[in-house]
Amino acid sequence: MQNFPYVTDYVNGIFDREKARFDYIFIRPFITLPFFFIRIFIVPLKFLFHRSAWGFEKRLIDRALAFGIKYLASQEALELLIRHVQIEPMLYRYLLSGTPERNDGSTREMLKGIDGDFSVNSTEDIIVHGLTIPHDDLSYEVFERFDKHAFLDNLSFYRNSRPEDIAQFGTGVLEQNRKHSWQILGASNIVIIVVLTITMFADFHTSMRALNSFDSDSLLLWCLKHICAEDKQAMIDLDFYLQTYSNRSHYNSDAFRSDPNQYLYYHIAFDEFAYELLRKRQSTPQGGSNV
């Protein structure tokens, strides 16, 4: 069993179990390889004929996602996906909590904006309220609202606070999956299919934004390094998210070089690590970490 010490036990377990899944061994290659060839033809066509949205793309993407979640996704893969949908805005909400750009919580739009309500109680929620593209837009919103100087001026606040608990959000879609899904696809295939669906159906502008919606990882990492500056163990773990491939080169990716496999292994895994680190900091002595 291969356990990465800088990855959470939860994610390590998913990675390890997935290697033995039928779909990971036999289906994943047939999804990944066509993806790289399909976009060679689709992206230039989008650039020429589908540069701006025609109006139906987001709903089509969410309908495809809802179908996969209800009938194809494994329970474990869906849980990881829903956790990510809920953890990422909580991390961004936390980064804004000590700045003038924080929200008072009076507005809670379903599945939209950093301050939204991220309950996913059914696949109908995904279709009606939209999930896929608004989730990618969070990466841009946090940069628009983040105040570097206010953050640095309030480091003591961040070191004595933590992100909100995602348990406040509903996860009824997991029960829907349990009743209807054939449990065919694991986490890697689900993430690859989401990226493939966006690439195929979104307009050129939207698909490029989605493929480059990881700049916020660098902002989160920068903030964590400041918050945990006196926590030696946390700083050692965070250093493993500084590698070139996982932290820099894919942030300004183009449609031909981006690798959908890395979204799970770096982006989702990093958010899980960051959330667990910050949630546990208040219960551990300064200078140590039990992540």
ChimeraX attribute file (.defattr): number of C-alpha atoms within 10 A of each C-alpha:
attribute: neighborCount
match mode: 1-to-1
recipient: residues
	/A:1	8
	/A:2	8
	/A:3	13
	/A:4	11
	/A:5	11
	/A:6	19
	/A:7	23
	/A:8	19
	/A:9	14
	/A:10	12
	/A:11	20
	/A:12	18
	/A:13	14
	/A:14	16
	/A:15	21
	/A:16	13
	/A:17	12
	/A:18	19
	/A:19	13
	/A:20	10
	/A:21	14
	/A:22	13
	/A:23	19
	/A:24	17
	/A:25	12
	/A:26	10
	/A:27	14
	/A:28	18
	/A:29	13
	/A:30	11
	/A:31	14
	/A:32	17
	/A:33	10
	/A:34	11
	/A:35	20
	/A:36	17
	/A:37	11
	/A:38	13
	/A:39	17
	/A:40	12
	/A:41	10
	/A:42	16
	/A:43	21
	/A:44	14
	/A:45	13
	/A:46	20
	/A:47	13
	/A:48	9
	/A:49	11
	/A:50	17
	/A:51	17
	/A:52	13
	/A:53	14
	/A:54	10
	/A:55	10
	/A:56	10
	/A:57	17
	/A:58	22
	/A:59	20
	/A:60	16
	/A:61	23
	/A:62	25
	/A:63	18
	/A:64	16
	/A:65	23
	/A:66	21
	/A:67	14
	/A:68	22
	/A:69	27
	/A:70	24
	/A:71	18
	/A:72	20
	/A:73	27
	/A:74	22
	/A:75	23
	/A:76	15
	/A:77	21
	/A:78	23
	/A:79	17
	/A:80	20
	/A:81	19
	/A:82	17
	/A:83	19
	/A:84	19
	/A:85	21
	/A:86	26
	/A:87	23
	/A:88	24
	/A:89	26
	/A:90	22
	/A:91	22
	/A:92	24
	/A:93	22
	/A:94	19
	/A:95	25
	/A:96	23
	/A:97	21
	/A:98	21
	/A:99	19
	/A:100	12
	/A:101	16
	/A:102	17
	/A:103	13
	/A:104	8
	/A:105	8
	/A:106	8
	/A:107	11
	/A:108	13
	/A:109	13
	/A:110	18
	/A:111	24
	/A:112	20
	/A:113	20
	/A:114	27
	/A:115	21
	/A:116	18
	/A:117	18
	/A:118	27
	/A:119	21
	/A:120	22
	/A:121	16
	/A:122	19
	/A:123	21
	/A:124	14
	/A:125	18
	/A:126	23
	/A:127	20
	/A:128	13
	/A:129	15
	/A:130	19
	/A:131	23
	/A:132	21
	/A:133	20
	/A:134	16
	/A:135	21
	/A:136	19
	/A:137	17
	/A:138	21
	/A:139	24
	/A:140	16
	/A:141	14
	/A:142	23
	/A:143	15
	/A:144	10
	/A:145	15
	/A:146	21
	/A:147	16
	/A:148	14
	/A:149	9
	/A:150	14
	/A:151	21
	/A:152	16
	/A:153	11
	/A:154	14
	/A:155	16
	/A:156	12
	/A:157	14
	/A:158	22
	/A:159	17
	/A:160	11
	/A:161	16
	/A:162	21
	/A:163	20
	/A:164	16
	/A:165	12
	/A:166	19
	/A:167	10
	/A:168	11
	/A:169	14
	/A:170	16
	/A:171	19
	/A:172	13
	/A:173	23
	/A:174	22
	/A:175	14
	/A:176	17
	/A:177	23
	/A:178	15
	/A:179	11
	/A:180	13
	/A:181	20
	/A:182	14
	/A:183	20
	/A:184	18
	/A:185	28
	/A:186	26
	/A:187	23
	/A:188	22
	/A:189	23
	/A:190	23
	/A:191	20
	/A:192	20
	/A:193	21
	/A:194	18
	/A:195	20
	/A:196	21
	/A:197	18
	/A:198	25
	/A:199	24
	/A:200	19
	/A:201	20
	/A:202	27
	/A:203	22
	/A:204	25
	/A:205	14
	/A:206	21
	/A:207	24
	/A:208	18
	/A:209	18
	/A:210	21
	/A:211	22
	/A:212	20
	/A:213	21
	/A:214	23
	/A:215	17
	/A:216	20
	/A:217	22
	/A:218	16
	/A:219	17
	/A:220	17
	/A:221	19
	/A:222	12
	/A:223	18
	/A:224	20
	/A:225	15
	/A:226	16
	/A:227	22
	/A:228	23
	/A:229	14
	/A:230	13
	/A:231	17
	/A:232	14
	/A:233	17
	/A:234	23
	/A:235	19
	/A:236	11
	/A:237	17
	/A:238	20
	/A:239	12
	/A:240	13
	/A:241	20
	/A:242	13
	/A:243	10
	/A:244	9
	/A:245	12
	/A:246	19
	/A:247	18
	/A:248	16
	/A:249	12
	/A:250	20
	/A:251	18
	/A:252	16
	/A:253	17
	/A:254	13
	/A:255	19
	/A:256	11
	/A:257	11
	/A:258	17
	/A:259	17
	/A:260	20
	/A:261	14
	/A:262	17
	/A:263	20
	/A:264	20
	/A:265	15
	/A:266	18
	/A:267	19
	/A:268	22
	/A:269	21
	/A:270	23
	/A:271	19
	/A:272	21
	/A:273	20
	/A:274	23
	/A:275	20
	/A:276	18
	/A:277	20
	/A:278	24
	/A:279	16
	/A:280	13
	/A:281	22
	/A:282	13
	/A:283	10
	/A:284	11
	/A:285	10
	/A:286	14
	/A:287	14
	/A:288	15
	/A:289	19
	/A:290	12
	/A:291	20
